[in-house]
Amino acid sequence: MSLSEVSKVFREFKVSWSKYQTFKDLLKNDPRASSENPIFHIKNQAGIGYIPNIASPIRFTATENIEPQTAPTLGEHTSAVLQDILGLSLSHIEVLKNNKTIA
């Protein structure tokens, strides 16, 4: 089966596919992985800079779509997890920070 025949079948059955390319090539040359695609948004990732970030591909008509979020920085949610999930007190968390056990 030729590539054009495969492409036709994939389009008919709405299969997500693409030719092989490196991640660098994808970002540099493929408009599907650029800000032209509503799934991609350029976000400022702390410590890295502006990079493409992927939103959910699910689109709603009756509600606003959720924009993608940047990844948390190291330790960004540590206090909340220790307090909310493990039940540690703020004073205990401060001791852990002062001892450099957590960031």
N, C-alpha and C positions, 0 to 999 in steps of 0.2 A: 504494500500500500504506500503510495507516495505521500509526502508531507502535506501537499495541498488536499489530498483525500482525507488524511487524518484530521487536518485543520477543519475541514468541512463537517466531519462527524462530531468533533469536539464542540464546534459552534452550535450545531443542531441540538446537542444534548446539554449545552451550557456547562461544559467541563472547563474548569480553570486550568490553564496550561500555558507554557511558554517554552521557547527554545532555551537551551542551557546558556547561561551567561554568568560571569562572576558578579559578585555583589557590587563591586566598583562599576562594572559595565552597566548593570541594571540602573544604578542611581545616575550615572552620567548620560546614558543614551536612551532609556526607555521612558516615554512620557507617562506610562501607567504607574511608575514609581516616582512621580514628581508632584509638585503642587498643582499640576493640571488635573490630577485625580482627586476627587473630593475625600477619599479615604486618607490621603496623606496631608499632613500639616507640618510646616517647619516650626520647630519648637526649640527654645533655648534650654538645653540640658546642662544643668550645673556641672562645672568642671570640664565640659566637653565643647560647648558652643552650640551653634544652630545646626540641627540635624533633622532629617525627615522622621516623623513620628506617625504611627498608624492608628487610625480611629477604627471603630467597629464598622465592618462592612454592612451591617444591618441598618436599613434606613426606614424611618417611620414618617408617616404623613400627618398624623394627628398630634405629634409632639416634637419638640426640638431634639435634634441628634446630639449626642454627647461627644464633645471634642476629646481628642486623646490627651492623656496626662503624661508628663515627663516621669521618668523613673525616680524613685526617692533617692536621696543622697545617703551615703553610709551613716547610719545612726539616726536618721531623720525621725523615724517612728519608734525608736527604742524605748523612750520613756513612756509613751502611750501604751505600747505592748506590755511592758513590765507592770504598769499601773492597772490597765483595763483587763488584761487577760490573766496575769499572774497575781494581781492583787497587792503588789508592793506599794508601800507608802512613798510619798514624795521624798521624805527624809531618807529612807532606805536607798532610793534611786540616787539621791545626791551623794551619799556615801560611796556608792558604786562608781559614780562619775569622778569623785575626788580621788579614789584609789586607782583610777584609770582602768577599771574593770570593763567599763562601757564608754563609748564615745559620747 
